[in-house]
Amino acid sequence: MGRIKDAWDALTKKAVPMMPIGQPFASYNVVGGTFVGISDNRTNYIRDGYQVNDILYSTIKLITDKVSLPEWTTYKVVDEASFKSYQGLMRKKDISTEDYKKAMEYRQKALEPVYVDRLTELLRYPNDYETFQDLVANSTGWKLITGGRCVWAQSLDMGANAGKPFMFHNLPYQEVNIIASANMFPIVEEGYMIPVLSDAFFPKCEVLHDKFQNYDWDVNGSHLYGMSPLKAALRRLSRSNSAIKASAAMLENQGVKGVLYMDDPRVMNGGYDPMDTRKQVEAVKSKLVGKGEWVGSDNWGRIGVSGYKLGWQSVGLSPVDLSIIESEKWDLKRFASVYGVPAQLVGDTETATYNNVREAEKALTTRCAMPQLVSFRSHLNRKLQTCWGYEGQNVFVDFDHTVFTELQEDVAEKSSWIKDLKALSPNEQRMLLGLERIDDPMFDEPWITTQDGMPLSEYNAPQVDLAPIKMIKSEGEKVSFDYDGVLSTDKGKEEAMSEIEDGSTVYIISARSDKEGMLGTAKKLGIPASRVFATGSNKAKVEKIKSLGIDKHYDNNPDVIDAINEFTEGELMNED
């Protein structure tokens, strides 16, 4: 009954008797009223792994240092299709440079930075003792060592921001006990408890629980804990630590390396006076110690002379004899493999070259750091939308990708390649380099390769009599058409064709959120896709008309016509 009472007290947030620090975790496993225990001693993974094994320390630190680099901020989603494509590509466990480039293009289209009350500030300083980058790095360390991480969102109980976090804290995962649902399938988590603390119960909704998959399913729910990678390498860890201890003990307690003796049967058979033998031993000894004539750099290359035949017997075993060195090399590669870290980055100098190391840095990011960042981001955004007070709001938290320079292509090399391509506009070249486009129609035109470069439309080519070919000048007005109810109608298309025949430069500027349908009409009329704009609102449409320097605009919305008549000519067009 005591166990059931403790669990009930936990579920109702009553104080639970403190377990003395240093005591083992409760070994009982009861679903729906008591703690779900775990057979692993996760504390040992920290004490006997990370803290004492330099190979493991270096391996894990490489990953945590990498995930600590990017800053985090709040965004709103402005393009759902691009957003889904971005998320899909970023879920790849080893994303290629090309896929990453596409993902960044989708991200640019999908997300727009926005300030979100307290949340934006929390992504800088989540508590009084660490930055958000520190919090992410520390939580990742817990996951890599113990198999999972728990981040507690300390929320407000009242006021306008009730239910929203005002602090984030990492819970020590090695001390966390899970409380699960009643006897049913599937077994699900209901909350979390830290037995060594009094009244330390955390409801499921307040905690972000991100863990490695654990396939050791049982009816008690122990599979709800993440499986530490070190569990798979437990025997290797034990052997590695034993080898380290043996090597250290040998160095700390080393005595004489061996015994130098007179290898003469007459000595053994009593053929020499013991006193004389002792004198000979002292004479040889004096030559080997201090500034003896057989030792020191000054005696390098000299010949030592002894009155007796000497023999040598080694005492103890060397690290080579014990295969410690080879064992450490193998352990290095295997521990690195468990975490997906390239061995070159943790001291495997045998295969390390400049190119290998550069590729290894890229692999560290794509295989190790990025999956952990994406996993944390997914759990964080899910909690924000389900439990942490941002339900139904267009809020998305993401990290800065520009810090991972190893994922960027060699811009200098690519720029040289792009220069050799013909008939590309500056914006097309910038897109190939992963840069943002310049919102100017001139940069959407192909440029002539001259000393300074110039748009094709401004290039005055030598005129040749090519009659009856008609030379078309591009000196007409800039004219724009709304799409829905204007250019989508036969009347609008006829007017647009008339403007084109008169030499006008025609644009399509709509308040639509995407260009679907508009590009097909533009193609039929001979309007380049670079002159088609979906602004997302009438206000943005008016600003676009102004920024492009449009001379005349056709629209069926009187409010838009009134707004643009302050700076240009507007013509109201109705289908009839």
C-alpha positions in Angstrom: 0.0 0.0 0.0 2.9 2.4 0.6 3.9 2.4 -3.0 0.4 3.1 -4.3 0.1 5.9 -1.8 3.3 7.5 -2.9 2.2 7.4 -6.5 -1.2 8.8 -5.7 0.5 11.6 -3.7 2.7 12.2 -6.7 -0.2 12.4 -9.1 -2.1 14.8 -6.8 1.1 16.9 -6.3 1.3 16.0 -2.6 4.7 15.8 -1.0 6.5 12.5 -1.3 9.0 11.5 1.3 12.6 12.3 0.2 14.8 9.5 -0.8 18.3 9.9 0.8 20.8 11.0 -1.7 23.0 8.2 -2.9 20.4 5.6 -2.4 19.5 3.4 -5.5 16.4 4.2 -7.4 13.2 2.4 -6.4 13.3 -1.0 -8.0 9.5 -1.4 -8.2 7.6 -1.0 -11.4 3.9 -0.3 -11.1 1.9 1.3 -13.9 -0.8 3.7 -12.9 0.0 4.7 -9.4 3.7 4.2 -8.8 6.9 4.9 -10.5 8.1 3.1 -13.6 11.5 1.9 -12.6 14.4 1.2 -14.9 17.1 -1.5 -14.6 19.8 0.8 -15.9 21.8 2.8 -13.4 22.0 5.9 -15.6 24.2 7.7 -13.1 26.9 5.2 -13.8 26.9 6.3 -17.5 27.9 9.7 -16.3 30.3 8.7 -13.5 32.0 5.7 -15.2 31.6 6.9 -18.8 31.6 10.6 -19.5 33.6 11.7 -16.4 36.4 9.2 -16.5 36.8 8.1 -20.1 38.5 10.7 -22.2 37.5 9.2 -25.5 33.8 9.4 -24.5 34.2 12.9 -23.1 35.8 14.1 -26.4 33.2 12.4 -28.5 30.2 13.8 -26.7 31.7 17.3 -26.3 32.2 17.5 -30.1 28.4 17.1 -30.5 27.4 19.4 -27.7 29.8 22.1 -28.8 28.3 21.9 -32.3 24.6 22.1 -31.1 25.5 25.1 -28.9 26.4 27.3 -31.9 23.1 28.5 -33.4 20.8 31.1 -31.9 17.1 30.4 -31.8 14.2 32.8 -32.7 10.5 32.9 -33.3 8.9 32.9 -36.7 5.5 32.9 -38.4 4.7 30.6 -41.3 3.9 32.5 -44.5 4.0 29.7 -47.0 2.6 26.3 -45.9 3.8 24.4 -48.9 7.4 25.6 -48.6 7.2 25.0 -44.9 6.3 21.3 -45.3 9.0 20.9 -47.9 11.6 22.5 -45.6 10.6 20.2 -42.6 10.6 17.1 -44.8 14.2 17.7 -46.1 15.5 18.6 -42.6 14.2 15.3 -41.2 16.9 13.4 -43.2 19.5 11.9 -40.9 22.4 12.7 -43.2 21.3 15.6 -45.4 23.3 16.2 -48.6 24.7 19.7 -49.6 22.2 19.9 -52.4 19.2 18.9 -50.2 20.4 21.4 -47.6 20.5 24.1 -50.2 16.9 23.3 -51.3 15.8 23.2 -47.6 17.2 26.7 -47.1 15.4 28.0 -50.2 12.1 26.6 -48.8 12.9 28.0 -45.4 13.4 31.5 -46.8 10.0 31.3 -48.5 8.2 29.7 -45.6 9.3 31.6 -42.5 9.2 35.3 -41.5 10.8 36.4 -38.2 8.3 37.8 -35.7 8.5 38.9 -32.0 6.3 36.8 -29.8 5.8 38.3 -26.3 7.9 36.5 -23.6 8.8 33.5 -25.9 11.3 35.4 -28.0 13.2 36.6 -24.9 13.2 33.1 -23.5 15.0 31.9 -26.5 17.9 34.1 -25.5 17.8 33.7 -21.7 15.6 30.8 -20.5 16.6 31.1 -16.9 18.9 33.0 -14.5 22.0 30.8 -15.0 22.3 29.9 -18.7 21.7 31.0 -22.3 19.3 29.1 -24.5 22.3 27.7 -26.4 23.6 26.4 -23.1 20.3 24.8 -22.3 20.1 23.0 -25.7 23.7 21.8 -25.4 23.3 20.6 -21.8 20.1 18.8 -22.6 21.8 17.2 -25.6 24.6 16.0 -23.4 22.1 14.3 -21.0 20.4 12.6 -24.0 23.7 11.3 -25.5 24.9 9.9 -22.1 21.7 8.7 -20.4 19.4 8.2 -23.3 17.0 11.1 -23.0 16.4 14.7 -21.9 13.6 16.4 -19.9 13.1 20.2 -20.2 10.6 21.7 -17.7 8.6 24.7 -18.7 8.0 26.7 -15.5 4.7 28.5 -16.3 2.6 31.3 -14.8 -0.6 30.3 -13.0 -2.5 33.6 -13.5 -2.7 36.7 -15.5 -2.8 37.3 -19.3 0.1 34.9 -19.8 -1.2 32.1 -17.6 -0.1 28.7 -18.9 2.8 30.2 -20.9 6.4 29.5 -19.9 8.4 32.2 -18.2 11.5 29.9 -17.5 13.0 26.7 -19.0 15.0 24.3 -16.9 16.8 21.0 -17.7 15.9 18.2 -15.4 18.7 15.7 -14.5 17.6 12.8 -16.6 19.5 10.3 -14.6 17.4 11.2 -11.6 14.0 11.3 -13.4 11.4 8.6 -12.7 8.5 8.2 -15.0 4.9 7.9 -13.8 2.8 6.0 -16.3 -0.9 5.4 -17.1 -3.1 2.8 -15.6 -3.0 -0.8 -16.6 -3.9 -0.5 -20.2 -2.4 -0.6 -23.7 -0.6 1.5 -24.8 1.3 2.5 -21.7 1.8 6.2 -21.8 3.5 8.8 -19.6 1.5 10.8 -17.1 4.2 12.7 -15.3 7.8 12.7 -14.0 9.3 12.7 -10.6 12.7 13.2 -9.0 12.8 10.9 -6.0 15.8 12.6 -4.3 13.8 15.8 -4.1 10.8 16.5 -2.0 7.5 17.2 -3.8 9.4 17.2 -7.2 6.5 16.1 -9.4 6.1 17.4 -12.9 3.0 16.8 -15.0 3.5 15.5 -18.5 2.2 18.7 -20.1 4.9 20.8 -18.4 7.8 18.7 -19.6 9.5 18.2 -23.0 10.6 14.6 -23.1 12.9 13.8 -26.0 14.6 10.4 -26.0 16.3 7.7 -28.0 14.2 4.8 -29.1 14.1 1.9 -26.6 12.9 -1.4 -28.0 13.1 -3.2 -24.7 9.3 -3.2 -24.2 7.7 -4.6 -21.1 4.4 -4.5 -19.4 5.8 -2.3 -16.6 6.7 0.5 -19.0 10.4 0.6 -18.7 10.6 1.2 -22.5 9.3 4.7 -21.8 12.9 5.7 -20.8 15.3 6.4 -23.7 18.1 3.9 -24.2 21.5 5.3 -23.7 24.0 4.6 -26.6 26.4 3.6 -23.8 24.2 0.6 -23.0 25.1 -0.9 -26.4 28.7 -0.2 -25.7 28.7 -1.2 -22.0 31.1 -4.1 -22.3 33.5 -2.1 -24.4 33.2 0.8 -21.9 34.1 -1.6 -19.0 37.1 -3.0 -20.9 38.3 0.5 -21.9 38.1 1.8 -18.3 40.0 -1.3 -17.1 42.7 -0.7 -19.7 43.0 2.9 -18.6 43.2 1.9 -15.0 45.9 -0.7 -15.7 48.0 1.7 -17.7 47.7 4.4 -15.0 48.6 2.0 -12.2 51.6 0.7 -14.2 52.9 4.3 -14.6 52.2 5.3 -11.0 53.7 2.2 -9.4 56.5 1.4 -11.8 59.7 0.1 -10.2 62.9 -1.1 -11.9 62.4 -1.8 -15.6 64.6 -4.9 -15.3 67.6 -6.7 -13.8 71.1 -6.5 -15.1 73.2 -9.5 -14.0 76.5 -11.2 -14.7 75.9 -14.0 -17.1 78.9 -16.2 -16.1 78.5 -19.8 -14.8 81.5 -19.3 -12.5 79.7 -16.7 -10.5 76.8 -19.0 -10.0 79.1 -22.0 -9.1 81.1 -20.0 -6.6 84.1 -19.7 -8.8 84.6 -16.1 -7.7 85.1 -14.5 -4.4 81.7 -13.0 -3.2 83.5 -9.8 -2.2 85.0 -9.5 -5.6 81.7 -10.2 -7.2 80.1 -7.5 -5.2 82.8 -5.1 -6.2 82.1 -5.9 -9.9 78.4 -5.3 -9.4 79.0 -1.9 -7.8 81.4 -1.0 -10.6 78.8 -1.8 -13.3 76.1 0.0 -11.2 78.3 3.2 -11.0 78.5 3.3 -14.7 74.7 3.2 -15.1 73.5 5.8 -12.5 74.0 9.5 -12.1 76.7 10.7 -14.5 78.0 7.3 -15.2 80.1 6.7 -18.3 77.4 4.6 -19.9 74.5 7.0 -19.6 73.7 10.6 -20.8 73.8 12.3 -24.2 77.6 12.9 -23.9 78.2 9.2 -24.0 76.1 8.6 -27.1 77.9 6.3 -29.5 80.6 5.3 -27.1 81.5 1.7 -26.3 81.0 0.4 -22.7 83.4 -2.2 -21.4 82.7 -4.7 -18.6 84.9 -7.3 -17.1 82.0 -9.8 -17.0 79.5 -11.1 -19.5 76.2 -9.3 -18.6 72.6 -10.4 -19.0 69.2 -8.6 -18.9 65.9 -9.7 -17.5 62.8 -7.4 -18.0 60.5 -6.9 -15.1 56.7 -6.3 -15.7 54.9 -5.8 -19.0 54.9 -2.7 -21.2 51.8 -1.0 -22.6 52.6 -2.7 -25.9 52.8 -6.1 -24.2 49.5 -5.5 -22.7 48.0 -4.4 -26.1 46.8 -1.2 -24.3 47.7 1.1 -27.1 46.0 -1.0 -29.8 43.0 -1.4 -27.6 42.7 2.3 -27.1 42.9 2.9 -30.9 40.1 0.4 -31.4 38.0 1.8 -28.6 38.3 5.3 -30.0 36.9 4.1 -33.4 34.1 2.1 -31.8 32.9 4.8 -29.3 33.0 7.3 -32.2 30.9 4.9 -34.3 28.3 4.5 -31.5 27.6 8.2 -31.7 28.2 8.6 -35.4 31.2 10.9 -34.9 34.0 10.6 -37.5 37.0 9.1 -35.8 39.4 11.7 -37.3 37.9 14.3 -35.0 38.6 12.4 -31.8 42.2 11.6 -32.4 42.4 9.0 -35.2 45.5 10.5 -36.8 46.2 7.5 -39.0 43.5 8.3 -41.5 43.3 12.1 -41.0 44.1 14.3 -44.0 42.9 17.8 -44.7 40.2 16.7 -47.0 39.1 14.0 -44.6 38.9 16.4 -41.7 36.9 18.9 -43.7 34.5 16.2 -44.7 34.5 14.9 -41.2 33.4 18.3 -39.9 30.5 18.3 -42.3 29.5 14.7 -41.3 29.6 15.8 -37.6 27.1 18.4 -38.4 24.8 16.4 -40.7 24.9 13.1 -38.8 25.2 14.1 -35.2 24.4 17.8 -34.4 21.6 18.4 -36.9 19.4 15.4 -36.0 19.6 16.4 -32.3 18.7 20.0 -33.1 15.8 19.0 -35.4 14.5 16.5 -32.8 14.6 19.1 -30.0 13.0 21.7 -32.3 10.1 19.3 -33.2 9.4 18.5 -29.5 9.6 22.2 -28.5 7.2 23.4 -31.2 4.8 20.5 -30.4 4.7 21.5 -26.7 4.2 25.2 -27.6 1.2 24.3 -29.8 -0.4 21.7 -27.4 0.5 22.6 -23.8 2.5 25.8 -23.4 -0.1 28.5 -24.2 0.4 29.0 -28.0 -2.3 26.7 -29.2 -3.7 27.9 -32.6 -1.2 30.7 -33.0 1.0 30.9 -36.0 4.3 30.5 -34.0 7.3 28.4 -35.0 10.6 28.3 -33.2 13.7 27.5 -35.3 17.5 27.8 -35.1 19.9 29.8 -37.2 21.5 27.6 -39.9 24.1 30.1 -41.2 26.6 29.2 -38.4 27.2 25.8 -40.1 29.6 27.1 -42.7 30.7 23.5 -43.5 27.4 22.9 -45.1 27.8 25.8 -47.5 29.3 25.2 -50.9 32.6 26.7 -51.9 31.3 30.1 -53.0 34.5 31.2 -54.9 34.6 27.9 -56.9 30.9 28.1 -57.6 31.0 31.8 -58.6 33.7 31.0 -61.2 31.5 28.2 -62.6 28.4 30.5 -62.7 30.3 33.2 -64.7 30.7 30.7 -67.5 27.0 30.1 -67.8 25.2 32.2 -70.4 22.0 34.2 -70.3 21.5 34.1 -66.5 20.0 37.1 -64.7 21.8 38.4 -61.6 19.0 37.1 -59.4 19.4 33.6 -61.0 23.1 33.8 -60.2 22.4 34.8 -56.6 20.0 32.0 -56.2 22.6 29.5 -57.4 25.0 30.9 -54.7 22.3 30.6 -52.0 21.9 34.3 -51.7 18.6 36.3 -51.4 17.2 37.8 -54.6 17.2 41.6 -55.2 13.7 42.9 -55.5 14.3 44.9 -58.6 13.1 44.0 -62.1 16.4 45.0 -63.6 18.1 42.1 -61.7 15.6 39.6 -63.2 16.9 40.3 -66.7 19.8 38.5 -68.4 23.0 40.7 -68.3 25.5 41.2 -71.1 29.0 40.3 -70.1 31.0 43.5 -70.5 33.7 45.2 -68.4 31.1 46.5 -65.9 28.1 44.3 -67.0 24.7 45.7 -68.0 21.1 44.5 -68.4 20.3 43.1 -71.8 17.5 45.7 -72.3 20.0 48.6 -71.9 22.5 47.1 -74.3 22.6 49.0 -77.6 23.7 46.4 -80.1 24.9 47.5 -83.5 21.9 47.8 -85.7 21.9 45.7 -88.9 19.4 45.9 -91.7 17.4 42.7 -91.0 14.2 43.8 -92.8 11.5 42.6 -92.8 12.3 41.8 -89.1 10.6 44.4 -86.9 12.9 46.0 -84.2 10.9 46.4 -81.0 12.0 49.1 -78.6 11.6 48.8 -74.8 10.9 52.4 -74.1 7.2 52.1 -73.3 5.4 52.6 -70.0 5.4 50.3 -67.0 1.9 48.9 -66.8 0.5 46.4 -64.2 -2.6 44.3 -64.0 -4.4 42.8 -61.1 -5.3 39.1 -61.7 -8.6 38.1 -60.2 -11.4 39.8 -62.0 -9.0 41.7 -64.3 -6.4 39.7 -66.1 -8.3 36.5 -65.5 -11.1 37.9 -67.8 -11.1 38.1 -71.6 -11.4 41.9 -71.3 -8.3 42.1 -69.2 -6.3 39.8 -71.5 -7.2 42.0 -74.5 -6.2 45.1 -72.7 -2.9 43.5 -71.7 -2.2 42.4 -75.3 -2.9 46.0 -76.4 -0.4 47.4 -73.9 2.2 44.9 -75.0 1.7 45.8 -78.6 2.1 49.4 -77.8 5.6 48.7 -76.3 4.6 48.8 -72.6 6.4 46.6 -70.0 3.6 44.7 -68.5 3.5 43.3 -64.9 1.0 41.1 -63.0 0.6 42.3 -59.4 -2.0 40.5 -57.3 -2.9 40.3 -53.6 -2.9 36.5 -53.9 -0.6 34.5 -51.5 0.8 32.4 -54.4 1.4 32.6 -58.1 -0.7 29.5 -59.0 -2.7 30.1 -62.2 -1.0 33.5 -62.8 2.1 32.0 -64.3 0.1 30.1 -66.9 -1.6 33.3 -68.1 1.6 35.2 -68.0 3.2 32.6 -70.3 0.4 32.8 -72.8 0.7 36.6 -72.9 4.5 36.5 -73.2 5.0 38.1 -69.7 8.2 36.9 -68.0 7.7 35.0 -64.7 10.0 37.6 -63.1 7.3 40.2 -63.6 4.6 38.2 -61.8 4.1 39.1 -58.1 1.9 37.6 -55.4 2.0 40.1 -52.5 -0.4 38.5 -50.1 -2.5 41.6 -49.3 -3.8 44.8 -51.0 -1.6 46.9 -48.8 1.5 45.0 -50.0 0.2 45.2 -53.5 0.1 49.0 -53.4 3.6 49.1 -52.0 4.9 46.9 -54.8 3.3 49.1 -57.4 5.0 52.1 -55.9 8.4 50.4 -55.5 8.4 49.2 -59.1 7.6 52.7 -60.4 4.5 51.6 -62.3 3.0 54.2 -64.6 -0.5 52.8 -64.9 -2.3 50.0 -63.0 -5.5 48.1 -63.8 -7.6 46.9 -60.9 -11.2 46.1 -60.0 -10.9 47.2 -56.4 -11.8 50.9 -55.9 -9.8 51.1 -52.7 -6.6 50.1 -54.4 -7.3 52.6 -57.2 -7.8 55.4 -54.7 -4.6 54.4 -52.8 -2.4 54.4 -55.9 -3.8 57.6 -57.5 -1.7 59.5 -55.0 1.5 58.6 -56.8 0.5 57.1 -60.2 -2.4 56.5 -62.6 -5.0 53.9 -61.7 -7.7 52.6 -64.0 -10.8 50.8 -62.6 -11.7 47.8 -64.7 -14.8 45.7 -64.3 -15.5 42.5 -66.2 -18.6 44.0 -67.8 
